[in-house]
């Protein structure tokens, strides 16, 4: 497996430790107000029947008054138009929390269109066939991948990069005037579909990298060895503007890294999250906004044995040398001992806390 980048950011850690429970209601004592902006990720587009979007999960968990202005296929230009609407502006003025997912279509639509064109040209029935089929059967060789198709895909991936970065600056500036906590999610790489690259032959790995790598560079930009951004992209804009305006960032790009094969449904080049992807986003958003109760790893609203079980499964998986099963937000919420790891010791402490609470006591995490 490639090296995972699942690290708890300073913003996330501080939000969880210092703000948990602090935003359960607005200053007036009414239900907390959440306003949602963005595209199909936030509108719940393409979700299976009965599945809940991350917005619905957040609403269910918090009991907040949620107003969702997200629109499928929305772009930053579309969002900027919405932000001129009087009703939207009024909602934002009253919001305690503003959740935003935007930029996927601005940055990636040309790339997705070019990828679909190539799939149709070679007769691939499903997107994953690009990585698992015998390429020779489709008239593809390593040489044609490297010299013909990779340059076209790279160009399609970067064609909108600067425009998307500039548009993101406009969006963040427009939102900077509101008092509610603004939570932006970064744009993820929806092409990252393979569970284990080591299982691919070198030729199939080349096909994978031909398609996957340009997207990462397009949305994240590139940096030198000192971490200085050399080429601006939509995610570098999000991080820079968040630091400037005091926004919270949920790093969905790194959270989905190596996991988009289960967090995104790409059978038909669909960039929208699966139910599991939405669950990841819900726990991450709740944690980063300080809305999850400490120890409530499964976001059920209660601290109980199920939370301890989630931590134990994660610890056992990590102990076996595999990627953990918890998101960054869950790791922070589950790390009740506040040490370096979320592990069996935390699970034991969660069980003690749950037992004390069930007995009618008022337990603390001290």
N, C-alpha and C positions, 0 to 999 in steps of 0.2 A: 504494500500500500504506500501511496505517497505520504509524505509527512503532513499530519494534520495541523491546523492552526487554531485549534479550539482553545483560546486563552480568554480568561476573564479580564475584561478591560478595567482600568481604574474607575471609569465612569460607572460601569455596572456594579463593581464591588461597593463603591461608596453609596450608590443609590440603594442597594439592597440593605447594607448595614445601617445606614443613617435615615432612610426614608420609609422603610417598611411600615405600612399601616398609616402613614402620615397623609395620604391623599385619598382616603375613603369617602370624603365628602367635601363639598366646596365650603368656602368661608361662611356662607349664609346658613349652613346646616342642611341644605337640600341635597338631593342625590348628586353625586359627582357627575359632571358633564364632560363627555368625550366626543370630540368631532373627528371624523375620519375623512381623509383626502387621498386621492390617488387613482389607481387603475384597477384592473381586474383582480389583482392580488388582494386588494382590500375589499372589493365588491363581492368576492367569493366566486368569481367566474370559473366555470368548467368543473366545479366540485361535484363529486358523485352524490346522488340523491341521498338525503339523510345526513350527509357529513356537514360539519360546522366549519365556517371560516374562522380565521384567527380573531377577527372582529367579534363574531358571535361568541366565541369562547371567552374573550376578555369581558364582553358585556355580561355573560352569564356569571362569571366569577366575581365581578365587582358590583353587579347590580346597578351599574351606572346608567345614566340617561345618554344613550348613544345616538348621534346623528351622523349618518354615513353618506357622504357626497361622492364616494368613489364611483368611477364609471369604467366599464370594461373598455380596453384599448385606449384609455386616456393617455395623453401626452402632456409634457410640461406646458406647452402652449395652451392646451385645453384647460389645464389646472389654473393657469394665470387668468384665463377668461372667467373661470368660476370664481376666482378670488375677487373679481370686480363686482360680483353679484351682491346686492344689499343683504339678502337673506343669509348668504354664506358668511359675509362679513359680521353680521350680527351674531351668528352662531359661534364664530371664532372668538368674538369679544367676550362671550359668556363661558367659553370652554375652560375647564381645568386641565385637560390633556388633549393634545392634537396629534393624531397618529397619521403618518404619511408614508405611502409607498408610491414612488413615481420615478420614471427614467428608463424603465426597461424597454419600452417601445421606441423612445427617442434614440437610445444607444444601439439597440439590437435588431430592429425591424429589417434593415437592409441585409444584415448577416443571415437572419432567419429566412428571408426570401431567397437569397442565393443558395442556401443549404437545401431548401425545398426544391429549387430548380434542379440542383444536381441529383437529388433523390429521384425526382421524376425522370430525369434524363437516363439514369442507369437502372431504373425499375426496382429500387429498393422499396419493399412493402412497408417496412417499419424503420424508424430511425436507428434502432439498435443494430439493424442488419449491416449498417456501414462498418461496424466494429467486429461483427461476428461472422460475416459471410466470407466465402472464398473470393477475394477481390478479382482474381483472374477470370472468374465466371462472369464478371460484369465489365470486362475489358479494362480493368484498372491495374496499374503496376506502381511500384514505388516511385519510379521516375515521373510518371504522369501526376501522381499525387503531389510530389514535391515541386515540380516545375510548372504545372498547369493549374491545378485546382487550389493548392495552398495559397499562392499569391492572390488569387481572386477572392478567396475567403478572408484573407487578411485585410485586403482592401475594403471589402464589404463591412468588416468588423470595425474599422477605424474611420469610415467615411463621415460618420456623424459625431465622432468623439468630442471635438472641440465645441461644436454647436450644442451638444448635450451638456457639456461642462458649463458653458456660458448660460444656458437656459436654467440650469440648476441654481446658479448664483442669483438669478432673478427670482426664482421660487423662494429660496431661503430668505432673501431680502424682504420679500413681500410678507413672509410669515414672522419676521423678526419683531414686528410691532405689536404682537399679541402677547398677553401676559401668561397664557396657559403654557404648560410644559410641552414643548414640541419634541416628538420622538420620530426620527427618520430611520427607515431601514435602507441599507445599502442595496444596490442592484446585484443580484446573484448571477452565477453562471449556470444557466439551465441546461447546458450541453454536457455537463459533468455527470455522465450517466453510468459509468462502469464501476462496479463494486470493487474489483480487484484487477488492477492493471497488470500485475505479475502473471495473471492467467492468460494474457493475450500474447500471441506470437509477435515478433518484432514488426512484421508487416502490418498486423492489425493495430498494434500500438501506434504505428506511424499514422494510420488512418484516424485513430482517436485524437492524437496530438494535432493533426492537420485541422481538425474541426474545433477541438476544445480550447487549445491555447490562445488563438486569436481573440476569443471572447474575454478571457481573463485580462489580457493586455488592454483590450478596448475599454472595459468598464473600470479597471483599477489604475490604468496608466502604468508607467514604468519608473523605477527608482534606481539611483546609483548605490554604491556599497555603503554610503552614509545615510541612506534613507531619504535623500532629497528627491522630490518629485521632478522628473525631467519632462514628462508629458502629462498634461492635465486630462482627467477623465471625469465621468459623472461621480464616481465614488470619492475621488480625491476632492472634488468640490464639496461633497456632503461633509466629509471629515473636516475640511478647512473651515467651512461656514459654521458648522456645529461648534467648533472651538471659539469662533468669533462671537456667535450669538448666544452661546450657552445652551444649545440644543443637546438632546440625548441621542446617541447613535446606537442602533441595534445592527451589529455587523453581520447581516444575513449572508453576505458574500462568503466570509470565512466560515460561518456556521453551516452553510450548504456545501462547502468545499469537500469533495469526495463523497458527498451524500445525496447529491441531486438525483441519483438513480432511484432513490426511494422518496425524496421530498418533492420531485417534479415529475409530471406525467408527460413524457415526450414521445409516446407511441406515434402521435400525429403531429410532432413538432409543437406540442402545446407547452408553453412556458409557464403555465400557472401551477401553483403548488398542489400537491395531493393533500388528503386529510392529515397525513402524518407531517407534511411540511407546514401546514397551518398550525398544527399542535406545537411544533418547534417555535414558530413565530409567536404564538400566544404566550407560552411560558417565558420566552425571551423578552417580549414587550412588557409583560406583567412585572417581571423581575427588574428590568432596567428602569421602569417608571416607579418602582418602589411600591407596587401594588400586591405582591405576593406575600403571604404570611410566612414568616421564617419556619422552615421545616416542612412546609406544604409542597413537597416535591412534585406531586402529580396534579397540582392545581385543582384539588377537589373542594377546597374551602375548609378542610379540616386537616389537622395533623394526626395521623394514625399509623397503624401497622403497614398499610399499603405504601406509605411514603418510605418507611424503613426498608421495605422489600425492594423498592426502586433503587435505593442507594446500594443495597447489598448486591443486586444484579449488576449494577454498574461496576462496583468494586471487583466482583469476581471476573467480569469481562476484561477489565484492565489488567488484573492479575494474571490472566491467561495470555496477555500480550496482544489483545485485540482492542479496537477503538471502544471507548466507553459508550454507554447507552443514554447518558443524560446530556442535555443541552447545557450551554454555559450558564444560562439563567437558572436551571435546575441545580447545577453544581453549586452555585452561590447560595441558593436557598437551602440546599441540603447540607452545606458545610456549617452545621450548627455549633461545632466546637471552634470554628474560626481558625483552623490551622492550614497547612499547605494542601491537604487532600480532602476530598469528600469520600469517605470510606466506611468500613464496618464500625468504627468508633462513633461516627456520626449516626449511623443506623441505630446503634444501641442507645444513644442519647435521645433520639427521636422516639423510640419505644418507651423509654422512661417518661418522657414528657407526655406522651399520649396516655399512658396509664395513669399518671397523676391527674391529668385533665379529666379523664373518664371517672375518676374517683371523687370529682367535685372540688379538687384543689385548684389553686391558681399558680401553676408552675411557671418558672422562668427558665431562660437558657443560661443563666449564670452558673 
